């Protein structure tokens, strides 16, 4: 009898252990599924937020109009004054190219910044509740709603506070690289792409993507500590510090570069179509020069040859039109969507949300 009872007790204990293990597995799976579902919906929310913010700047507030651009008519009217004509011509090419680069950099910058915001807030305010939903005790959020709203408001810091400085640093680079690019000359798609790569290579290899550089692009997204970045609100200061820590990670810069590449890729595909549509019989010019692409600019290079050339005075308005289309139409959302679909972007942001949480230790 005692043997039977011992055997029965051991069986019950074993069964209980099995059930407990299975219950734990189910709880872990449920928690992971809930986090995954929240992550997907929050990233979609971020896409819509970024598109709304960019639409507000580009479309409703005509943000690019801050970059003064002379018209072709103004240049023609200055034909009798060579000095004034040259001045307006230089201003035209610099301003249009500034609009191009400002747009192509702004979209990924706002995208990566808002992703960080959404996932940091997700971790501090919602993650514990999502993970521990099966438990009776409801955890408290670590950041109150007022601070959360205040932190999210900095998505407009670039447009409200630093855009003019942002544009200025772009113009400084363009004035150097466009000095010998004459408006009365012609460009092929290949030569224009080579110019774009040269400008990007100079711009992005000059530590502009380094958090420690005085002109780092990321310094335009949130205020420096001596410019109000350290708030009397301890929670807001914590969020700023968390954001800066992410900005300083090497992995983040890889993500940012991928997103910048995706942004410029949308433009290069569109401008290539303009060159192809401009192609005329007998007007094509074969290009034998090899286009050397810096290793950190993995840009699309399947170029159909030969392509026609285009006068720069014709090319510039096409660039201006494309910038307007990309910044003010569904093409902008296409770029955002494509960036969000990058596996590296998903993985990086999921790690921000979960802080590499070990679900096995939660239950």
NORWO-V898466 format. One record per helix or strand of 3 or more residues. SS is the DSSP state (h for helix, s for strand). FROM is the first residue (numbers start at 0). LEN is the number of residues. If there is no record, write none. Layout:
BEGIN
ss=SS from=FROM len=LEN
ss=SS from=FROM len=LEN
END
This chain:
BEGIN
ss=h from=1 len=59
ss=h from=62 len=4
ss=h from=71 len=6
ss=h from=81 len=50
ss=h from=144 len=33
ss=s from=185 len=3
ss=h from=188 len=16
ss=h from=216 len=4
ss=h from=224 len=3
ss=h from=233 len=14
ss=h from=249 len=28
ss=s from=306 len=5
ss=h from=311 len=17
ss=h from=329 len=11
ss=h from=342 len=12
ss=h from=358 len=3
END
